[in-house]
Amino acid sequence: MLTRPAPPPTDAAGRLRADFVEWMQGLEPGWVTATPGLGRPAQLTALGNGVVPQQASRVVQLLAPPFPRCPRCATA
């Protein structure tokens, strides 16, 4: 769910902004971009190699077998 406005997608030089990618992936502001010592290229690499939490959650729901003795899982 998007809970904040999108930052501009590019900077003044026309390059992709890491905070925009962070926003697109649904991450909290600064999740990657506030990491000390991590420059823009490294931020974009980390974001590109990362997992989008919403997609990961859905995959686990689809692929993980229910636990047979879990009362909560048995009703799902």
Backbone torsions as a table, in degrees:
resi	resn	phi	psi	omega
1	MET	NA	134.3	178.3
2	LEU	-86.6	123.6	-176.0
3	THR	-117.6	2.9	179.4
4	ARG	-146.9	157.8	179.3
5	PRO	-65.2	151.0	178.6
6	ALA	-71.7	137.1	171.9
7	PRO	-73.2	163.4	176.8
8	PRO	-58.0	139.4	-176.9
9	PRO	-71.7	-27.8	-178.3
10	THR	-128.1	158.5	176.5
11	ASP	-89.3	-173.5	-177.3
12	ALA	-62.5	-25.2	179.7
13	ALA	-89.4	0.5	179.7
14	GLY	84.9	11.7	-179.9
15	ARG	-90.8	148.2	177.7
16	LEU	-59.5	134.5	178.9
17	ARG	-92.7	134.9	-179.6
18	ALA	-65.3	-34.5	-180.0
19	ASP	-68.5	-26.1	174.9
20	PHE	-69.9	-44.1	178.1
21	VAL	-62.7	-42.5	177.4
22	GLU	-57.5	-44.2	178.7
23	TRP	-64.7	-44.4	-179.2
24	MET	-60.9	-33.1	-179.2
25	GLN	-82.5	-3.0	178.2
26	GLY	77.6	19.2	179.9
27	LEU	-83.4	155.9	176.2
28	GLU	-63.3	147.5	177.7
29	PRO	-57.0	130.5	178.5
30	GLY	85.4	-0.3	-178.9
31	TRP	-52.5	-42.4	176.8
32	VAL	-112.1	-41.3	-171.8
33	THR	-70.4	-17.7	179.0
34	ALA	-96.4	8.5	179.6
35	THR	-72.3	120.0	-178.7
36	PRO	-60.1	137.2	175.8
37	GLY	79.3	3.6	-179.0
38	LEU	-102.4	110.0	-180.0
39	GLY	-77.7	173.5	-177.7
40	ARG	-53.6	-48.3	179.5
41	PRO	-60.8	-41.4	179.2
42	ALA	-68.9	-35.5	176.7
43	GLN	-62.7	-46.7	179.5
44	LEU	-64.5	-36.0	176.6
45	THR	-64.5	-46.5	179.7
46	ALA	-62.0	-43.1	179.2
47	LEU	-66.3	-38.5	178.9
48	GLY	-68.6	-30.0	179.4
49	ASN	-91.3	-4.5	-176.9
50	GLY	-81.2	174.5	178.5
51	VAL	-110.3	133.2	176.7
52	VAL	-74.7	119.1	-173.6
53	PRO	-54.7	-39.0	-178.6
54	GLN	-64.9	-38.7	178.4
55	GLN	-69.3	-42.1	179.8
56	ALA	-62.0	-41.8	179.2
57	SER	-61.6	-43.6	-179.9
58	ARG	-66.2	-39.9	178.8
59	VAL	-62.2	-43.1	179.1
60	VAL	-62.7	-41.3	178.5
61	GLN	-61.3	-39.9	-176.7
62	LEU	-77.6	-35.9	-171.3
63	LEU	-101.1	-24.5	-177.3
64	ALA	-76.5	127.9	178.3
65	PRO	-71.2	148.2	177.2
66	PRO	-68.5	149.2	177.4
67	PHE	-82.8	121.8	-172.7
68	PRO	-61.1	-30.8	-177.3
69	ARG	-99.8	11.5	179.9
70	CYS	-90.4	113.9	-177.1
71	PRO	-61.8	-34.8	179.9
72	ARG	-69.9	-36.5	-179.3
73	CYS	-73.3	-30.5	-177.2
74	ALA	-68.0	-27.2	-179.1
75	THR	-90.8	-8.9	-176.9
76	ALA	-79.0	NA	NA
